[in-house]
Amino acid sequence: MVRMAGELMDNKGRGDAGWQWPAIHPEGRKFGLIAVGISLFAAFMAWETIAWPMAFLSLGVFAFFRDPERVVPQGDRYVVSPADGLVSLITQVEPPAELRGDDGGNPGLATGPVTRVSIFMSVFDVHINRAPIGGTVRRVVYIPGKFMNADLDKASDENERQHILIERADGAAIGFTQIAGLVARRIVPFIKPGDTLAVGQRVGLIRFGSRVDVYLPAGTGSKVLIGQKVIAGETILAELGQQALIEGVAQ
């Protein structure tokens, strides 16, 4: 059974579910088709040493750019994960300057330490990023930089990155940063300042391995743990105004 986009689900059994092939995002179709074309040409020329590797590469490209539907939790306090991947860092830091202060009408994030949750995306994760809250896009700031390992803490300040600030109607705001890594060489935005987003809506992608940092408001702590796998648009990263200690055991 095919689930319709926008269909309401709940924890009482409402809604329908069934496995289906994930869609391939248009950004990746051209790369996959190029790889398929090279593979077919090599096969036609009987260049098997090229044809087979390119055929497997084609499958890998299509898998990388897969864009599955997600069931997005609905709740005024929820902050959902903007990325698939592994929670690699949870620290108290000052938000980036590009997300702080008034830029001419948009107040931005407050100064002072806040909780930053870093999500590392390997090449095997879905790389479509989603809005952690619903609201209006106030800032999209691209900064060129290096391409060091995105798992390093200093990648937040030195790598190619893009800061995004979303503000809700009640004034609550979340900032997050897409960070390019060793393999990723391009951050592709789907949004611009002034756009109105729903929570979980697609906002962009980072090609081939990367990281996303989420800056939670003061007084809000993480509901996920170091080492936890999270799913963009589905995993509840935090609840606004809540910062209880949560512990876990690796096993």
Buried (B, 14 or more C-beta within 10 A) or exposed (E): EEBEEEEEBEEEEEEEEEEEEBEBBEBBEEBBEBBBEBBBEBBEEEBEEBBEBBBEBBEBBBBBBBBBBBBBBBEEEBBBBBBBBBBBBBEEBBBBEBBBEEBEEBBBBEEEEBBBBBBBBBBEBBBBBBBBBBBBBBBBBBBEBEBBBBBBEEBBEBBBBBBBBBBBEEEBBBBBBBBBBBBBBEBBBBBEBEBEBEBBBBBBBBBBBBBBBBBBBBEBBBBBEBEBEBBBBBBBBBBBEEBEEEEEEEE
